[in-house]
Amino acid sequence: MIDLVLLHPPSFYDFRKKPILWGPIADVIPSTPIFEMYPIGFVTLSQYLEKNGYKVRIINVGLKMLMDKNYDAEKEIKNINPKAFGIDLHWLPHAQGGLKLAEIIKKYHPETPVIFGGLSASYYHKELMDYPEVDFVIRGDSTEEPLLRLMKALDNHKEFSEIPNFTYRDENYETKINPLTWVPENLNDIFIDYSVIAKSLWRDKDPLGYLPFRGWESYPITTVLTCRGCTYNCPSCGGSSNSYSAICRRQKPAYRDPELVVKDMKSARFFVKGPVFVVGDIRQPGEEYANRLLSLIKEEKIENHLVFEFFEMPSPDFMEKLGKHVKNFNIQLSPEDQNKTVRRFFRSQFENDRLEETIGAALRAGCNKLDLFFMIGLSEQSPQAVLDSVKYCDHLLSKFNGTRFLFPYISPLAPFIDPGSSVFENPSDFGYEIFYKTLEEHRKALTFPSWKYMLNYQTQWMNRDEIVDTSYKAALELNKIKLKHGILSSREFQRLQKRVEQSLRASEAIDKIVGNSPDGQFEQGFTEPIGLKGPGARAFQVEYPTVCEKKELKWPTRISKSKIPQLFLRVYSLIFLIPDFIRNLLTKVSRRS
């Protein structure tokens, strides 16, 4: 019997029935606007509980709904009967889908506990208790041990009052909030062992349910975790230092020892030859930590392409060291805007001259691919400032992209400013207006017909209409620049241009219908693609990005596109090929007898 089933919801449960103009809200991340990529915490939670004797199954409901039009999530939930269900509300865009799954669970399993967790669930833990379909919320960024104690309490019918970081209802249906005291100083007790995932795949015979996001089977990316928490305080980020302090009571980041990080890399290397994303700036714990990690990577001869994210400019010396220690490496940087005044909103140390110095150093050190992210919707940022950033991308590509290693992107800050961030808590201090504050308001916003109406903010410098229009204009201009520099082919450019034009027409059509609808009636009248037939209707399909091609996001890999990842090759062999061989053998024996 499975003890715990972890369900990852789609952002909007009825996305297959109700057309929504998603726009570019997920174009620069691996997943689609359904946000079908489940958090890495699902892996650490399942393995922590498995190590302690509990059987845990992961079902990526959002992905299964996306990949199989005949998949019936309600039927699958009805037919499983664990001791408890867990649903992630780490990212706020899962508010509608997560609560819908909880509703379905209670329809068929009224006595089975439903547990929510994640940063957004921690922020809204009191409001979640207002939904009868939610029984428990485990708060904080490190819920492995509190969840284990909850499972033991359910087994032994014990009281919940001693479980840390726990919100629940007592026998009188009153909400009780236990102190958030489980805040481990390091992450050495958690691990990511891909052999455990392989065993779970074999046991549950549901490879699709474990896939992290759409397309992973042809382009496998794995992740290693270096920390939880952050030393930086970017004002719109729900994972900033201030946010972690307020939501998770974490006063400083918790790190994993470099030896354990490299151990996870080795585990990933055995099963998958694809890129490994290193979560967290490896320089946050200090120079000694970064040097030790790089030395171990070199000693263990990790050949997978490693992807490092840096929250401030690495020095040329550090970049040289990175090149000497890591055989295949890629980098992500987020300068946000080319304008110093706007950039000060996020990170004043990202000066253009330093940025260009770092890009040059990365190229000399042998970086295979450098992703550069610019943002739309910031303080002091006008539409012209956004287009100036696009022009700056042209300058950078002209200067550095002779070897096609630099890839710039620009996208809106969407759909939500994170709850718990400085902007969300004190919007007027930063020139913002926040439209939705409660969980219920955000849940409802995810049902609106266009991403413009989902946006939970606007600024003094750009209202929602301008953010949408500027996002599309910036996409068109940047794609022209990418065509010029050979990043996009003519065919790819024309395809993206057509999608932007379709989205603009659809947005205008939606605005007309919304303008003629009674206030608050956004959810009515959108059962068809807004009267758009043919090309226009394609704007409503989640598979089609608008601001860039998904292939631009891919890092180099040691496997060909057509090669099945080793993990799936091994697991599929165990699940399907060997049973087929045995069945055929038994059939032959039966016939002979």
ZIGIWO-V558280 format. One record per residue. N is the residue number from 0. RES is the residue in one small letter. SS is DSSP state (@ for helix, = for strand, . for the rest). Layout:
BEGIN
n/res/ss
N/RES/SS
N/RES/SS
END
This chain:
BEGIN
n/res/ss
0/m/.
1/i/.
2/d/.
3/l/=
4/v/=
5/l/=
6/l/=
7/h/=
8/p/.
9/p/.
10/s/.
11/f/.
12/y/.
13/d/.
14/f/.
15/r/.
16/k/.
17/k/.
18/p/.
19/i/.
20/l/=
21/w/.
22/g/.
23/p/.
24/i/.
25/a/.
26/d/.
27/v/.
28/i/.
29/p/.
30/s/.
31/t/.
32/p/.
33/i/.
34/f/.
35/e/.
36/m/.
37/y/.
38/p/.
39/i/.
40/g/@
41/f/@
42/v/@
43/t/@
44/l/@
45/s/@
46/q/@
47/y/@
48/l/@
49/e/@
50/k/@
51/n/.
52/g/.
53/y/.
54/k/.
55/v/=
56/r/=
57/i/=
58/i/=
59/n/=
60/v/@
61/g/@
62/l/@
63/k/@
64/m/@
65/l/@
66/m/@
67/d/.
68/k/.
69/n/.
70/y/.
71/d/.
72/a/@
73/e/@
74/k/@
75/e/@
76/i/@
77/k/@
78/n/.
79/i/.
80/n/.
81/p/.
82/k/.
83/a/=
84/f/=
85/g/=
86/i/=
87/d/=
88/l/.
89/h/.
90/w/.
91/l/@
92/p/@
93/h/@
94/a/@
95/q/@
96/g/@
97/g/@
98/l/@
99/k/@
100/l/@
101/a/@
102/e/@
103/i/@
104/i/@
105/k/@
106/k/@
107/y/@
108/h/.
109/p/.
110/e/.
111/t/.
112/p/=
113/v/=
114/i/=
115/f/=
116/g/=
117/g/.
118/l/@
119/s/@
120/a/@
121/s/@
122/y/@
123/y/.
124/h/@
125/k/@
126/e/@
127/l/@
128/m/.
129/d/.
130/y/.
131/p/.
132/e/.
133/v/.
134/d/.
135/f/=
136/v/=
137/i/=
138/r/.
139/g/.
140/d/.
141/s/.
142/t/.
143/e/@
144/e/@
145/p/@
146/l/@
147/l/@
148/r/@
149/l/@
150/m/@
151/k/@
152/a/@
153/l/@
154/d/@
155/n/@
156/h/.
157/k/.
158/e/.
159/f/.
160/s/.
161/e/.
162/i/.
163/p/.
164/n/.
165/f/=
166/t/=
167/y/=
168/r/=
169/d/.
170/e/.
171/n/.
172/y/.
173/e/.
174/t/=
175/k/=
176/i/=
177/n/.
178/p/.
179/l/.
180/t/.
181/w/.
182/v/.
183/p/.
184/e/.
185/n/=
186/l/.
187/n/.
188/d/.
189/i/.
190/f/.
191/i/.
192/d/.
193/y/@
194/s/@
195/v/@
196/i/@
197/a/@
198/k/@
199/s/@
200/l/@
201/w/@
202/r/@
203/d/@
204/k/.
205/d/.
206/p/@
207/l/@
208/g/@
209/y/@
210/l/.
211/p/.
212/f/.
213/r/.
214/g/.
215/w/.
216/e/.
217/s/.
218/y/.
219/p/.
220/i/.
221/t/=
222/t/=
223/v/=
224/l/=
225/t/.
226/c/=
227/r/=
228/g/.
229/c/.
230/t/.
231/y/.
232/n/.
233/c/.
234/p/.
235/s/.
236/c/.
237/g/.
238/g/.
239/s/.
240/s/@
241/n/@
242/s/@
243/y/@
244/s/@
245/a/@
246/i/@
247/c/@
248/r/.
249/r/.
250/q/.
251/k/.
252/p/.
253/a/=
254/y/=
255/r/.
256/d/.
257/p/@
258/e/@
259/l/@
260/v/@
261/v/@
262/k/@
263/d/@
264/m/@
265/k/@
266/s/@
267/a/@
268/r/@
269/f/@
270/f/@
271/v/.
272/k/.
273/g/.
274/p/.
275/v/=
276/f/=
277/v/=
278/v/=
279/g/.
280/d/.
281/i/.
282/r/.
283/q/.
284/p/.
285/g/.
286/e/@
287/e/@
288/y/@
289/a/@
290/n/@
291/r/@
292/l/@
293/l/@
294/s/@
295/l/@
296/i/@
297/k/@
298/e/@
299/e/.
300/k/.
301/i/.
302/e/.
303/n/.
304/h/.
305/l/=
306/v/=
307/f/=
308/e/=
309/f/.
310/f/.
311/e/.
312/m/.
313/p/.
314/s/.
315/p/@
316/d/@
317/f/@
318/m/@
319/e/@
320/k/@
321/l/@
322/g/@
323/k/@
324/h/@
325/v/.
326/k/.
327/n/.
328/f/=
329/n/=
330/i/=
331/q/=
332/l/=
333/s/=
334/p/=
335/e/=
336/d/.
337/q/.
338/n/.
339/k/@
340/t/@
341/v/@
342/r/@
343/r/.
344/f/.
345/f/.
346/r/.
347/s/.
348/q/.
349/f/.
350/e/.
351/n/@
352/d/@
353/r/@
354/l/@
355/e/@
356/e/@
357/t/@
358/i/@
359/g/@
360/a/@
361/a/@
362/l/@
363/r/@
364/a/@
365/g/.
366/c/.
367/n/.
368/k/=
369/l/=
370/d/=
371/l/=
372/f/=
373/f/=
374/m/=
375/i/=
376/g/.
377/l/.
378/s/.
379/e/.
380/q/.
381/s/.
382/p/@
383/q/@
384/a/@
385/v/@
386/l/@
387/d/@
388/s/@
389/v/@
390/k/@
391/y/@
392/c/@
393/d/@
394/h/@
395/l/@
396/l/@
397/s/@
398/k/@
399/f/@
400/n/@
401/g/@
402/t/@
403/r/.
404/f/.
405/l/=
406/f/=
407/p/=
408/y/=
409/i/=
410/s/=
411/p/=
412/l/.
413/a/.
414/p/.
415/f/.
416/i/.
417/d/.
418/p/.
419/g/.
420/s/.
421/s/@
422/v/@
423/f/@
424/e/@
425/n/.
426/p/@
427/s/@
428/d/@
429/f/@
430/g/.
431/y/=
432/e/=
433/i/=
434/f/.
435/y/.
436/k/.
437/t/.
438/l/@
439/e/@
440/e/@
441/h/@
442/r/@
443/k/@
444/a/@
445/l/.
446/t/.
447/f/.
448/p/.
449/s/=
450/w/@
451/k/@
452/y/@
453/m/@
454/l/.
455/n/.
456/y/=
457/q/=
458/t/=
459/q/.
460/w/.
461/m/.
462/n/.
463/r/@
464/d/@
465/e/@
466/i/@
467/v/@
468/d/@
469/t/@
470/s/@
471/y/@
472/k/@
473/a/@
474/a/@
475/l/@
476/e/@
477/l/@
478/n/@
479/k/@
480/i/@
481/k/@
482/l/@
483/k/@
484/h/.
485/g/.
486/i/.
487/l/.
488/s/.
489/s/@
490/r/@
491/e/@
492/f/@
493/q/@
494/r/@
495/l/@
496/q/@
497/k/@
498/r/@
499/v/@
500/e/@
501/q/@
502/s/@
503/l/@
504/r/@
505/a/@
506/s/@
507/e/@
508/a/@
509/i/@
510/d/@
511/k/@
512/i/@
513/v/@
514/g/@
515/n/.
516/s/.
517/p/.
518/d/.
519/g/.
520/q/.
521/f/.
522/e/.
523/q/.
524/g/.
525/f/.
526/t/.
527/e/.
528/p/.
529/i/.
530/g/.
531/l/.
532/k/.
533/g/@
534/p/@
535/g/@
536/a/@
537/r/@
538/a/@
539/f/@
540/q/.
541/v/.
542/e/.
543/y/.
544/p/.
545/t/.
546/v/.
547/c/.
548/e/.
549/k/@
550/k/@
551/e/@
552/l/@
553/k/.
554/w/.
555/p/.
556/t/.
557/r/.
558/i/.
559/s/.
560/k/.
561/s/.
562/k/.
563/i/.
564/p/.
565/q/@
566/l/@
567/f/@
568/l/@
569/r/@
570/v/@
571/y/@
572/s/@
573/l/@
574/i/@
575/f/@
576/l/@
577/i/@
578/p/@
579/d/@
580/f/@
581/i/@
582/r/@
583/n/@
584/l/@
585/l/@
586/t/@
587/k/@
588/v/@
589/s/@
590/r/@
591/r/@
592/s/.
END
